[in-house]
Amino acid sequence: MNLLGGLALFIYGMRTMGEGLQKVAGDRLRKFLETLTSVPIVGVLAGTVVTAIIQSSSATTIMVVGFVNAGLMTLRQAIGVIMGANIGTTITAQLIAFKLDKFVMPIIAVGFAMYFISKSKRYKYLGQVILGFGVLFLGLNIMSDSMYPLREYEGFTKLMADFGRYPLVGVVVGIIMTVLIQSSSATIGMLIAVASQGLVPLDAAIPILLGDNIGTCVTAVLASVGTSLTARRAALAHVFFNTFGAIIFLTFLPFFKEFVLYISPANDIARQIANAHTSFNLVNTIIFLPLIRLLEKVVCLAAPGEEVQIRRGPIYLDERVLTSPSIALSLATKEIIRMGKISFDNLEKAVQSFVNKDYNLIKQIKDMEEVIDELEKEITFYLAKTAQYSMTPSQSEKHGGLIHAVNDFERVGDHAENIADLAQKRIEENLPFSDQAINELENMHKYLMDTLYLCIPTLEKEDRKLAEEIVEREHQIDLMEKKLRKNHIERLNAGLCYPASGVVYLDLLSNLERVGDHAHNIAQVILGEIFPTVELNISKEGKEAKDEEGEKQNK
């Protein structure tokens, strides 16, 4: 229990110290990573510095995966930063290799006083760093003391010695320990604590250390689940980099041991382990940095596929033409049509995800919904600025119609997301649907999509004939929804339909019917049957109220 308690204090101290350092640095760490990664060697340095500050290579790697997923960092840049993160995390091992037993309590006292007494935020955060540093060493000392009795247990010392004779076993132990603890630094801390009692020789410690470096990749892999393909490749690069490095060092294990002994003080096993940890990650980076392009190709081969590129933000909007409302409205129309195509594509994928029970499509739909929402906001801002300039009556009418159109296209995206949620529910709860229900659904969906795509030329050409066709088709969609609802109730009464599935089915039909309503609204814009009040409230509260009102009007 003392060992576990010491480990808990060690991890808590490390986290506290890292949090304090992050607060001292502020948001500069994130900006530092974003801006200083264009060249791989610079990325390595950035990863080293950031990880040394936040005291967690896993946290840095998770941050990198997030940047890659957001499109702020390329795969090659990410690999460089991850290499640096491996080096930066060895700083913790170097710190705990110092003999600070006698100073632990004074360090904790000073840190506590600064943290709880100081009124200055900067000194308060610095106190948190010192307090965490002291608690870290306190935990290390407790772990070390708890292992002392094992020196008399011959079975344990023999087991530790076996790791030197069977290094692969040591590697597996290191992997398991790090996966369980979720901290490579904590594993190294435990290793140093045990070794300091003379229980683990260096040739047994090195394989565990190599396994620790492989095990730390698991956190990044877990963080990459559900992210973009490139982000998953970045996490996979971390696995390959550390695993290949471990294999190389295992091959030359006797030479590596001699090298560590040569650069380290004699009879100081703690420093020897710390130096082995640093040397492995430093030399591994030196080996693979020139091969970063090759590593990138290997990762792409291991995780094949094409990334779904999400172009965020508007393409056509140009504030320089706002003084010419006719041009500005034309550009806004182009952007709205682009947004509409994205919404329609999302709806297509949503129904596919439901019919085919395709979980991968659901993630794409969620990502694209964010793009749609962002476009709605940008277009609405642009139209608000356009309204500040003098417009003719026809331009004012078109301006108001475009405001309605952008809202309707955004609502189509919302319904696509609703259907994706229903698809997820169907998959997770394994809800059964009859072939007849699926066939009817697909027929309604096809008819609806054909109607929706008529909205594009209708808006582009302001074609009244096409607009009238959309109105007629929307009426057919309403009739189709009523018929399918009636058919479903008949199946339900006949015991051919599972009740829980029925609720989902009706909800899906309702979403499709409402999409038809939005197509009808867009047609009315061209037919001049909507005379909107220009209301450009794009706050969260305003948007929610607007959505609710729109739903009532649609019904």
C-alpha angles and dihedrals in degrees: 000000000000088000092053092044091050090048090051091052091046093053092042091050092048092050092046092050092047093049091050092050090049091052091049090051093042119190091333091095093062092045090045090057093045096051106034102055105081093105118047095231090051089048089054091052092047092050091048094051096044094047092046087056101044092037095223129094088189091058091050092048092048088050090051092049087052092051092049091048090052092049093245094118134035124230092253092051090048092053090054093051092047090053089053091047089059090055094044094054091061089069088079091056091050091051096050091048089072117099101241100144094124094048100048098096095044089049091051091047093051092046092047092050093049093046098048102031106036116095094196111092092214093055090041091056091044088053089053089054092051092044091051091048091054095046089049091057092043089056090047092052092049091050091048094048092047090058095052096090090057089070087079093050107091094193092060095047089049091051091052091048090053090064087067092052094042104034095174089064089053090050091053091049090051092050093049094047093051094045090052096044094036091216127093091193091055090051090051089047091054090046092052091046092053094042091050088065090056093252099118123045120211095254088057094042095055096063090049088049091052090050089050090059091053094046093054089066091070093077092056092046090053090047090053094057109116094012130113122293092253091051090052089050090053090055090046090051088058090054094047094045095052095038095049089047092051091051091051093049092045088055091055097032098135092051092046091051091052090048091053091049090049095054096038133073114262117255092015104112092170092059091042091056091045091050091047089053093049094042093051094052095040096048091041089056092047089053097047102034093081087046095052093116090052091048089051091053092047091052092049090051091049091049104033126184140085121279116241100236113218112200104205123203131016126314104189104037113108121177091198090076096050090106087065103059095187092059093040091052090048091054091046089053090053091050092047090051090050089050090048092054090052090050092049092049089051091052090050091052092045093058090043090053089052097046096041096033089234110171094183092063091056092065091049090051092052091050093049091047087062088053091050093050091049091050092050090054094047094046092047090051089050093050090048090056091046090056090062090072127073114270135183118246091258091049090049090052091049090047091055091045092053090053088056092044094053090050092050093049090049090051090053086058090050091053089049088055090048090054090047088055089052089050090052090050090050092051097044095045094037092229114189123227128188120243089242092056092049093047092050090048093051092049092052091045093052092049090048094050091050088053093048094051089055086066091070099062089034091060095037096051098024085234111184093190092058089044090056089050090053091052091052093046091050088056088054090050090055090051091046091052091051092049093049090047089052091048090051093052089051091052089047092052090048091054092244094118131064108234095226090050089050093059091052092046093053091047090052092050089050091053092050092049091051090051086057088054090056091051087052090051092054090050090052089055089062093041089054093237093126118072100181129198105232104242115165103180104145099167116123092253093046092049093051091050090047091051092051092049091048091053091052091050092049092055 
